[in-house]
Amino acid sequence: MNRIFDTHSHYDDRAFDDDRDEVITRLFENDVCGFVNQGTTVATSEFGIELAEKYGSTYRHIYAAVGLHPECLNENSIQDIETIRRLAAHPKAVAIGEIGLDYYYDVPKELQKEVFAAQLRLADELSMPVVIHDREAHGDILEMLKTYRPKGIVHCFSGSVEMSREIVKLGMYIGMGGVVTFKNARKTVEVIAELPLDRLVLETDCPYLSPVPFRGKRNDSTMICYTAARIAEIKNTDVDEILRITKENAEKVYNLDLSEGIE
Ligand code: NI
């Protein structure tokens, strides 16, 4: 049984255009049991669903999150939510994501908040989990999570230990990826040390954020083994245990049964 489930990936990215089929086949030969492709626009949300459909008969556990990423918003975004609603009805759509706030990029905050709130309401209405993107927006993210109370994952968590406690209190999960293995990841290591294992899920955010020793290279879901090894070290346990628990957590948060289909 393959052990790795990648809760956050972008296989639609053009970094995979030349060899997407080979990469995906190789994942399943190398301990990956499945992944969730994250939407950032209507087009990439559709791409994720097409990916799941295309490979579905061979690899059962390819899923899509559908949503509008704060970095990709424009004046049509509010209308685009109606398309996201339609895509979310697809059987392979498992979450509304990735959505949130990104104050690093120059997208007006008011537009970001409006579209984020609308997608939180959509997730609530559809009883679906959300996948949250939070870059340099910790305070506003926490405030909105407290207001809308979604279920789901705060991905590539970069907040403080205090914030992670708040996220756990809200019943959400924290997604960790390659950053954990970076030399300057002191704050992330503190968060993991403190975090109950039943609140942790693993991710790549591929093609970005490869773990050491592949930092800077193209990432893919097989590399989660390096992230898991570092987390095992921090938690004073073994990789098997980390992969087992985080896969169970992924099943819970995305309402999946990963026990079948991959031997
Ligand atoms: Ni992402």
py3Dmol code that shows the C-alpha trace and the ligand (Angstrom):
import py3Dmol

protein = """\
ATOM      1  CA  MET A   1       0.000   0.000   0.000  1.00  0.00           C
ATOM      2  CA  ASN A   2       1.499   3.352  -1.031  1.00  0.00           C
ATOM      3  CA  ARG A   3       2.029   5.594   1.971  1.00  0.00           C
ATOM      4  CA  ILE A   4       2.155   9.200   0.717  1.00  0.00           C
ATOM      5  CA  PHE A   5      -0.904  11.405   0.210  1.00  0.00           C
ATOM      6  CA  ASP A   6      -0.164  14.912  -1.068  1.00  0.00           C
ATOM      7  CA  THR A   7      -2.886  17.266   0.160  1.00  0.00           C
ATOM      8  CA  HIS A   8      -1.722  20.235  -1.926  1.00  0.00           C
ATOM      9  CA  SER A   9      -0.209  20.168  -5.402  1.00  0.00           C
ATOM     10  CA  HIS A  10      -0.307  22.071  -8.701  1.00  0.00           C
ATOM     11  CA  TYR A  11       0.215  19.496 -11.449  1.00  0.00           C
ATOM     12  CA  ASP A  12      -1.515  21.906 -13.840  1.00  0.00           C
ATOM     13  CA  ASP A  13       1.592  24.119 -13.623  1.00  0.00           C
ATOM     14  CA  ARG A  14       3.501  24.619 -16.858  1.00  0.00           C
ATOM     15  CA  ALA A  15       6.583  23.189 -15.158  1.00  0.00           C
ATOM     16  CA  PHE A  16       4.933  19.802 -15.848  1.00  0.00           C
ATOM     17  CA  ASP A  17       3.873  20.495 -19.445  1.00  0.00           C
ATOM     18  CA  ASP A  18       6.685  18.501 -21.023  1.00  0.00           C
ATOM     19  CA  ASP A  19       6.384  15.304 -19.005  1.00  0.00           C
ATOM     20  CA  ARG A  20       3.171  15.373 -16.946  1.00  0.00           C
ATOM     21  CA  ASP A  21       2.171  11.797 -17.846  1.00  0.00           C
ATOM     22  CA  GLU A  22       5.566  10.383 -16.897  1.00  0.00           C
ATOM     23  CA  VAL A  23       5.669  12.346 -13.643  1.00  0.00           C
ATOM     24  CA  ILE A  24       2.221  11.159 -12.587  1.00  0.00           C
ATOM     25  CA  THR A  25       2.956   7.534 -13.466  1.00  0.00           C
ATOM     26  CA  ARG A  26       6.216   7.715 -11.529  1.00  0.00           C
ATOM     27  CA  LEU A  27       4.433   9.021  -8.418  1.00  0.00           C
ATOM     28  CA  PHE A  28       2.340   5.901  -8.128  1.00  0.00           C
ATOM     29  CA  GLU A  29       5.398   3.679  -8.611  1.00  0.00           C
ATOM     30  CA  ASN A  30       7.107   5.507  -5.767  1.00  0.00           C
ATOM     31  CA  ASP A  31       4.939   5.269  -2.684  1.00  0.00           C
ATOM     32  CA  VAL A  32       2.367   7.971  -3.569  1.00  0.00           C
ATOM     33  CA  CYS A  33      -1.254   6.872  -3.179  1.00  0.00           C
ATOM     34  CA  GLY A  34      -2.843  10.104  -4.373  1.00  0.00           C
ATOM     35  CA  PHE A  35      -2.985  13.889  -4.356  1.00  0.00           C
ATOM     36  CA  VAL A  36      -5.318  16.853  -4.422  1.00  0.00           C
ATOM     37  CA  ASN A  37      -4.623  19.312  -7.225  1.00  0.00           C
ATOM     38  CA  GLN A  38      -5.414  22.844  -6.055  1.00  0.00           C
ATOM     39  CA  GLY A  39      -7.332  25.339  -8.142  1.00  0.00           C
ATOM     40  CA  THR A  40      -6.111  28.925  -8.422  1.00  0.00           C
ATOM     41  CA  THR A  41      -8.368  30.143 -11.258  1.00  0.00           C
ATOM     42  CA  VAL A  42     -11.388  28.754 -13.116  1.00  0.00           C
ATOM     43  CA  ALA A  43      -8.969  27.298 -15.712  1.00  0.00           C
ATOM     44  CA  THR A  44      -6.703  25.491 -13.212  1.00  0.00           C
ATOM     45  CA  SER A  45      -9.727  24.287 -11.229  1.00  0.00           C
ATOM     46  CA  GLU A  46     -11.086  22.745 -14.434  1.00  0.00           C
ATOM     47  CA  PHE A  47      -7.661  21.320 -15.202  1.00  0.00           C
ATOM     48  CA  GLY A  48      -7.584  19.553 -11.823  1.00  0.00           C
ATOM     49  CA  ILE A  49     -10.922  17.906 -12.506  1.00  0.00           C
ATOM     50  CA  GLU A  50      -9.816  16.878 -16.007  1.00  0.00           C
ATOM     51  CA  LEU A  51      -6.652  15.390 -14.506  1.00  0.00           C
ATOM     52  CA  ALA A  52      -8.705  13.362 -12.029  1.00  0.00           C
ATOM     53  CA  GLU A  53     -10.988  12.178 -14.826  1.00  0.00           C
ATOM     54  CA  LYS A  54      -8.146  11.361 -17.194  1.00  0.00           C
ATOM     55  CA  TYR A  55      -6.270   9.152 -14.733  1.00  0.00           C
ATOM     56  CA  GLY A  56      -9.239   8.048 -12.641  1.00  0.00           C
ATOM     57  CA  SER A  57      -9.516   4.535 -14.010  1.00  0.00           C
ATOM     58  CA  THR A  58      -5.842   3.799 -13.258  1.00  0.00           C
ATOM     59  CA  TYR A  59      -5.203   6.009 -10.227  1.00  0.00           C
ATOM     60  CA  ARG A  60      -8.311   6.371  -8.149  1.00  0.00           C
ATOM     61  CA  HIS A  61      -7.075   8.880  -5.665  1.00  0.00           C
ATOM     62  CA  ILE A  62      -6.480  11.948  -7.781  1.00  0.00           C
ATOM     63  CA  TYR A  63      -8.780  14.749  -6.659  1.00  0.00           C
ATOM     64  CA  ALA A  64      -9.281  18.450  -7.241  1.00  0.00           C
ATOM     65  CA  ALA A  65      -9.847  21.451  -5.037  1.00  0.00           C
ATOM     66  CA  VAL A  66     -11.621  24.212  -6.931  1.00  0.00           C
ATOM     67  CA  GLY A  67     -11.278  27.889  -6.114  1.00  0.00           C
ATOM     68  CA  LEU A  68      -9.841  31.319  -6.790  1.00  0.00           C
ATOM     69  CA  HIS A  69      -6.396  32.110  -5.362  1.00  0.00           C
ATOM     70  CA  PRO A  70      -5.971  35.652  -3.988  1.00  0.00           C
ATOM     71  CA  GLU A  71      -2.989  36.268  -6.241  1.00  0.00           C
ATOM     72  CA  CYS A  72      -5.087  35.576  -9.368  1.00  0.00           C
ATOM     73  CA  LEU A  73      -8.084  37.870  -8.783  1.00  0.00           C
ATOM     74  CA  ASN A  74      -9.522  40.435 -11.171  1.00  0.00           C
ATOM     75  CA  GLU A  75     -12.767  42.333 -11.750  1.00  0.00           C
ATOM     76  CA  ASN A  76     -14.517  39.136 -12.952  1.00  0.00           C
ATOM     77  CA  SER A  77     -13.679  37.079  -9.893  1.00  0.00           C
ATOM     78  CA  ILE A  78     -16.979  37.482  -8.074  1.00  0.00           C
ATOM     79  CA  GLN A  79     -18.861  36.200 -11.147  1.00  0.00           C
ATOM     80  CA  ASP A  80     -16.335  33.360 -11.507  1.00  0.00           C
ATOM     81  CA  ILE A  81     -17.510  31.987  -8.171  1.00  0.00           C
ATOM     82  CA  GLU A  82     -20.644  30.743  -9.927  1.00  0.00           C
ATOM     83  CA  THR A  83     -18.402  28.625 -12.175  1.00  0.00           C
ATOM     84  CA  ILE A  84     -16.524  27.369  -9.104  1.00  0.00           C
ATOM     85  CA  ARG A  85     -19.883  26.380  -7.599  1.00  0.00           C
ATOM     86  CA  ARG A  86     -20.665  24.334 -10.708  1.00  0.00           C
ATOM     87  CA  LEU A  87     -17.216  22.675 -10.699  1.00  0.00           C
ATOM     88  CA  ALA A  88     -17.552  21.863  -7.002  1.00  0.00           C
ATOM     89  CA  ALA A  89     -20.461  19.541  -7.831  1.00  0.00           C
ATOM     90  CA  HIS A  90     -18.112  17.182  -9.685  1.00  0.00           C
ATOM     91  CA  PRO A  91     -17.516  13.887  -7.801  1.00  0.00           C
ATOM     92  CA  LYS A  92     -13.732  14.420  -7.894  1.00  0.00           C
ATOM     93  CA  ALA A  93     -13.974  17.913  -6.370  1.00  0.00           C
ATOM     94  CA  VAL A  94     -13.209  17.539  -2.667  1.00  0.00           C
ATOM     95  CA  ALA A  95     -12.644  21.094  -1.410  1.00  0.00           C
ATOM     96  CA  ILE A  96     -12.851  24.805  -2.140  1.00  0.00           C
ATOM     97  CA  GLY A  97      -9.227  25.869  -2.565  1.00  0.00           C
ATOM     98  CA  GLU A  98      -6.914  27.385  -2.655  1.00  0.00           C
ATOM     99  CA  ILE A  99      -8.473  30.518  -1.284  1.00  0.00           C
ATOM    100  CA  GLY A 100      -7.349  33.159   1.173  1.00  0.00           C
ATOM    101  CA  LEU A 101      -5.367  36.358   1.447  1.00  0.00           C
ATOM    102  CA  ASP A 102      -1.961  37.285   0.076  1.00  0.00           C
ATOM    103  CA  TYR A 103      -0.668  40.679   1.171  1.00  0.00           C
ATOM    104  CA  TYR A 104       2.698  40.101  -0.479  1.00  0.00           C
ATOM    105  CA  TYR A 105       1.165  40.657  -3.898  1.00  0.00           C
ATOM    106  CA  ASP A 106      -0.324  43.893  -5.073  1.00  0.00           C
ATOM    107  CA  VAL A 107      -3.975  42.793  -5.328  1.00  0.00           C
ATOM    108  CA  PRO A 108      -6.360  45.211  -3.503  1.00  0.00           C
ATOM    109  CA  LYS A 109      -7.113  43.908  -0.011  1.00  0.00           C
ATOM    110  CA  GLU A 110     -10.803  44.712  -0.253  1.00  0.00           C
ATOM    111  CA  LEU A 111     -11.192  42.608  -3.406  1.00  0.00           C
ATOM    112  CA  GLN A 112      -9.255  39.756  -1.783  1.00  0.00           C
ATOM    113  CA  LYS A 113     -11.456  39.824   1.304  1.00  0.00           C
ATOM    114  CA  GLU A 114     -14.662  39.998  -0.717  1.00  0.00           C
ATOM    115  CA  VAL A 115     -13.773  36.993  -2.877  1.00  0.00           C
ATOM    116  CA  PHE A 116     -12.400  35.038   0.100  1.00  0.00           C
ATOM    117  CA  ALA A 117     -15.589  35.633   2.104  1.00  0.00           C
ATOM    118  CA  ALA A 118     -17.770  34.613  -0.842  1.00  0.00           C
ATOM    119  CA  GLN A 119     -15.821  31.358  -1.191  1.00  0.00           C
ATOM    120  CA  LEU A 120     -16.028  30.661   2.551  1.00  0.00           C
ATOM    121  CA  ARG A 121     -19.801  31.077   2.276  1.00  0.00           C
ATOM    122  CA  LEU A 122     -19.855  28.763  -0.747  1.00  0.00           C
ATOM    123  CA  ALA A 123     -17.924  26.065   1.143  1.00  0.00           C
ATOM    124  CA  ASP A 124     -20.342  26.370   4.037  1.00  0.00           C
ATOM    125  CA  GLU A 125     -23.340  26.136   1.772  1.00  0.00           C
ATOM    126  CA  LEU A 126     -21.929  23.046   0.031  1.00  0.00           C
ATOM    127  CA  SER A 127     -20.597  21.536   3.298  1.00  0.00           C
ATOM    128  CA  MET A 128     -17.123  21.274   1.785  1.00  0.00           C
ATOM    129  CA  PRO A 129     -13.733  21.817   3.426  1.00  0.00           C
ATOM    130  CA  VAL A 130     -11.534  24.736   2.390  1.00  0.00           C
ATOM    131  CA  VAL A 131      -7.808  25.020   1.661  1.00  0.00           C
ATOM    132  CA  ILE A 132      -6.454  28.312   2.935  1.00  0.00           C
ATOM    133  CA  HIS A 133      -3.578  30.349   1.527  1.00  0.00           C
ATOM    134  CA  ASP A 134      -2.185  32.859   4.037  1.00  0.00           C
ATOM    135  CA  ARG A 135       0.780  34.997   3.077  1.00  0.00           C
ATOM    136  CA  GLU A 136       1.617  37.945   5.301  1.00  0.00           C
ATOM    137  CA  ALA A 137      -2.060  38.144   6.293  1.00  0.00           C
ATOM    138  CA  HIS A 138      -2.194  36.157   9.557  1.00  0.00           C
ATOM    139  CA  GLY A 139      -4.398  38.581  11.505  1.00  0.00           C
ATOM    140  CA  ASP A 140      -7.085  38.975   8.847  1.00  0.00           C
ATOM    141  CA  ILE A 141      -7.048  35.255   8.020  1.00  0.00           C
ATOM    142  CA  LEU A 142      -7.616  34.309  11.646  1.00  0.00           C
ATOM    143  CA  GLU A 143     -10.392  36.859  11.977  1.00  0.00           C
ATOM    144  CA  MET A 144     -12.194  35.501   8.921  1.00  0.00           C
ATOM    145  CA  LEU A 145     -11.752  31.889   9.991  1.00  0.00           C
ATOM    146  CA  LYS A 146     -13.267  32.782  13.348  1.00  0.00           C
ATOM    147  CA  THR A 147     -16.187  34.503  11.636  1.00  0.00           C
ATOM    148  CA  TYR A 148     -16.970  31.813   9.043  1.00  0.00           C
ATOM    149  CA  ARG A 149     -15.796  28.699  10.949  1.00  0.00           C
ATOM    150  CA  PRO A 150     -14.910  26.535   7.936  1.00  0.00           C
ATOM    151  CA  LYS A 151     -13.491  23.019   8.139  1.00  0.00           C
ATOM    152  CA  GLY A 152     -10.281  22.403   6.258  1.00  0.00           C
ATOM    153  CA  ILE A 153      -6.558  23.064   6.005  1.00  0.00           C
ATOM    154  CA  VAL A 154      -4.375  26.114   6.491  1.00  0.00           C
ATOM    155  CA  HIS A 155      -1.747  25.229   3.914  1.00  0.00           C
ATOM    156  CA  CYS A 156       2.000  25.937   4.042  1.00  0.00           C
ATOM    157  CA  PHE A 157       1.469  27.297   7.511  1.00  0.00           C
ATOM    158  CA  SER A 158       3.785  30.216   8.280  1.00  0.00           C
ATOM    159  CA  GLY A 159       2.212  31.634  11.427  1.00  0.00           C
ATOM    160  CA  SER A 160       3.328  31.526  15.048  1.00  0.00           C
ATOM    161  CA  VAL A 161       2.839  28.777  17.628  1.00  0.00           C
ATOM    162  CA  GLU A 162       0.036  30.922  19.100  1.00  0.00           C
ATOM    163  CA  MET A 163      -1.727  31.111  15.760  1.00  0.00           C
ATOM    164  CA  SER A 164      -1.371  27.353  15.231  1.00  0.00           C
ATOM    165  CA  ARG A 165      -3.107  26.827  18.580  1.00  0.00           C
ATOM    166  CA  GLU A 166      -5.992  29.008  17.389  1.00  0.00           C
ATOM    167  CA  ILE A 167      -6.251  27.017  14.149  1.00  0.00           C
ATOM    168  CA  VAL A 168      -6.352  23.756  16.107  1.00  0.00           C
ATOM    169  CA  LYS A 169      -9.014  25.212  18.397  1.00  0.00           C
ATOM    170  CA  LEU A 170     -11.122  25.984  15.333  1.00  0.00           C
ATOM    171  CA  GLY A 171     -10.944  22.294  14.408  1.00  0.00           C
ATOM    172  CA  MET A 172      -8.815  22.879  11.323  1.00  0.00           C
ATOM    173  CA  TYR A 173      -5.699  21.103  10.051  1.00  0.00           C
ATOM    174  CA  ILE A 174      -2.251  22.523   9.365  1.00  0.00           C
ATOM    175  CA  GLY A 175      -0.469  21.689   6.113  1.00  0.00           C
ATOM    176  CA  MET A 176       3.314  21.385   6.118  1.00  0.00           C
ATOM    177  CA  GLY A 177       5.680  20.902   3.204  1.00  0.00           C
ATOM    178  CA  GLY A 178       9.300  21.260   2.132  1.00  0.00           C
ATOM    179  CA  VAL A 179       9.859  24.457   4.140  1.00  0.00           C
ATOM    180  CA  VAL A 180      10.187  22.278   7.253  1.00  0.00           C
ATOM    181  CA  THR A 181      13.528  20.988   5.941  1.00  0.00           C
ATOM    182  CA  PHE A 182      15.008  24.441   5.310  1.00  0.00           C
ATOM    183  CA  LYS A 183      17.833  25.639   7.554  1.00  0.00           C
ATOM    184  CA  ASN A 184      15.988  28.845   8.479  1.00  0.00           C
ATOM    185  CA  ALA A 185      12.740  27.065   9.420  1.00  0.00           C
ATOM    186  CA  ARG A 186      13.072  27.685  13.154  1.00  0.00           C
ATOM    187  CA  LYS A 187       9.514  29.002  13.609  1.00  0.00           C
ATOM    188  CA  THR A 188       8.016  26.153  11.568  1.00  0.00           C
ATOM    189  CA  VAL A 189       9.947  23.614  13.640  1.00  0.00           C
ATOM    190  CA  GLU A 190       8.543  25.184  16.824  1.00  0.00           C
ATOM    191  CA  VAL A 191       5.013  24.942  15.415  1.00  0.00           C
ATOM    192  CA  ILE A 192       5.459  21.261  14.551  1.00  0.00           C
ATOM    193  CA  ALA A 193       6.997  20.435  17.909  1.00  0.00           C
ATOM    194  CA  GLU A 194       3.890  21.816  19.572  1.00  0.00           C
ATOM    195  CA  LEU A 195       1.243  20.632  17.094  1.00  0.00           C
ATOM    196  CA  PRO A 196      -0.825  17.522  17.945  1.00  0.00           C
ATOM    197  CA  LEU A 197      -0.135  14.937  15.210  1.00  0.00           C
ATOM    198  CA  ASP A 198      -3.836  14.468  14.594  1.00  0.00           C
ATOM    199  CA  ARG A 199      -3.948  18.030  13.181  1.00  0.00           C
ATOM    200  CA  LEU A 200      -1.108  17.717  10.663  1.00  0.00           C
ATOM    201  CA  VAL A 201      -1.318  17.004   6.924  1.00  0.00           C
ATOM    202  CA  LEU A 202       1.566  16.798   4.430  1.00  0.00           C
ATOM    203  CA  GLU A 203       1.833  18.629   1.138  1.00  0.00           C
ATOM    204  CA  THR A 204       4.241  19.679  -1.584  1.00  0.00           C
ATOM    205  CA  ASP A 205       2.781  22.841  -3.187  1.00  0.00           C
ATOM    206  CA  CYS A 206       4.647  21.409  -6.180  1.00  0.00           C
ATOM    207  CA  PRO A 207       6.275  22.423  -8.460  1.00  0.00           C
ATOM    208  CA  TYR A 208       7.487  24.840  -5.758  1.00  0.00           C
ATOM    209  CA  LEU A 209       9.102  24.457  -2.342  1.00  0.00           C
ATOM    210  CA  SER A 210      11.087  21.238  -2.770  1.00  0.00           C
ATOM    211  CA  PRO A 211      12.524  19.917   0.463  1.00  0.00           C
ATOM    212  CA  VAL A 212      16.261  19.720   1.122  1.00  0.00           C
ATOM    213  CA  PRO A 213      18.254  18.116  -0.583  1.00  0.00           C
ATOM    214  CA  PHE A 214      16.275  19.178  -3.681  1.00  0.00           C
ATOM    215  CA  ARG A 215      15.609  22.785  -2.699  1.00  0.00           C
ATOM    216  CA  GLY A 216      15.255  24.938  -5.833  1.00  0.00           C
ATOM    217  CA  LYS A 217      14.541  21.956  -8.096  1.00  0.00           C
ATOM    218  CA  ARG A 218      11.081  20.986  -9.364  1.00  0.00           C
ATOM    219  CA  ASN A 219       9.052  19.412  -6.590  1.00  0.00           C
ATOM    220  CA  ASP A 220       6.648  16.458  -6.826  1.00  0.00           C
ATOM    221  CA  SER A 221       4.700  14.324  -4.358  1.00  0.00           C
ATOM    222  CA  THR A 222       7.418  11.652  -3.972  1.00  0.00           C
ATOM    223  CA  MET A 223       9.560  14.232  -2.162  1.00  0.00           C
ATOM    224  CA  ILE A 224       7.128  14.254   0.754  1.00  0.00           C
ATOM    225  CA  CYS A 225       9.280  11.458   2.196  1.00  0.00           C
ATOM    226  CA  TYR A 226      11.976  14.063   3.024  1.00  0.00           C
ATOM    227  CA  THR A 227       9.448  16.338   4.690  1.00  0.00           C
ATOM    228  CA  ALA A 228       8.062  13.382   6.647  1.00  0.00           C
ATOM    229  CA  ALA A 229      11.563  12.341   7.725  1.00  0.00           C
ATOM    230  CA  ARG A 230      12.278  15.808   9.143  1.00  0.00           C
ATOM    231  CA  ILE A 231       8.930  15.893  10.941  1.00  0.00           C
ATOM    232  CA  ALA A 232       9.586  12.411  12.360  1.00  0.00           C
ATOM    233  CA  GLU A 233      12.857  13.740  13.758  1.00  0.00           C
ATOM    234  CA  ILE A 234      11.117  16.728  15.381  1.00  0.00           C
ATOM    235  CA  LYS A 235       8.343  14.532  16.792  1.00  0.00           C
ATOM    236  CA  ASN A 236      10.785  11.838  17.885  1.00  0.00           C
ATOM    237  CA  THR A 237       9.025   9.073  15.979  1.00  0.00           C
ATOM    238  CA  ASP A 238       9.504   7.281  12.640  1.00  0.00           C
ATOM    239  CA  VAL A 239       8.549   8.124   9.068  1.00  0.00           C
ATOM    240  CA  ASP A 240       6.014   5.282   8.891  1.00  0.00           C
ATOM    241  CA  GLU A 241       4.082   6.719  11.780  1.00  0.00           C
ATOM    242  CA  ILE A 242       4.109  10.246  10.313  1.00  0.00           C
ATOM    243  CA  LEU A 243       2.920   9.029   6.900  1.00  0.00           C
ATOM    244  CA  ARG A 244       0.242   6.818   8.433  1.00  0.00           C
ATOM    245  CA  ILE A 245      -1.245   9.479  10.705  1.00  0.00           C
ATOM    246  CA  THR A 246      -1.099  12.287   8.139  1.00  0.00           C
ATOM    247  CA  LYS A 247      -2.790  10.080   5.547  1.00  0.00           C
ATOM    248  CA  GLU A 248      -5.583   9.315   8.005  1.00  0.00           C
ATOM    249  CA  ASN A 249      -5.896  13.046   8.662  1.00  0.00           C
ATOM    250  CA  ALA A 250      -6.127  13.716   4.919  1.00  0.00           C
ATOM    251  CA  GLU A 251      -8.930  11.157   4.673  1.00  0.00           C
ATOM    252  CA  LYS A 252     -10.806  12.920   7.460  1.00  0.00           C
ATOM    253  CA  VAL A 253     -10.405  16.462   6.216  1.00  0.00           C
ATOM    254  CA  TYR A 254     -11.238  15.643   2.581  1.00  0.00           C
ATOM    255  CA  ASN A 255     -13.830  12.937   3.418  1.00  0.00           C
ATOM    256  CA  LEU A 256     -11.986  10.242   1.476  1.00  0.00           C
ATOM    257  CA  ASP A 257     -11.402   6.525   1.807  1.00  0.00           C
ATOM    258  CA  LEU A 258      -7.851   5.924   0.641  1.00  0.00           C
ATOM    259  CA  SER A 259      -7.771   2.280   1.663  1.00  0.00           C
ATOM    260  CA  GLU A 260      -8.671   0.978  -1.779  1.00  0.00           C
ATOM    261  CA  GLY A 261      -7.311   1.160  -5.284  1.00  0.00           C
ATOM    262  CA  ILE A 262      -3.528   1.255  -4.851  1.00  0.00           C
ATOM    263  CA  GLU A 263      -1.574  -1.820  -3.827  1.00  0.00           C
TER     264      GLU A 263
END
"""
ligand_1 = """\
1
NI
Ni -0.556 26.183 -3.596
"""
view = py3Dmol.view(width=600, height=400)
view.addModel(protein, "pdb")
view.setStyle({"model": 0}, {"cartoon": {"style": "trace"}})
view.addModel(ligand_1, "xyz")
view.setStyle({"model": 1}, {"stick": {}})
view.zoomTo()
view.show()
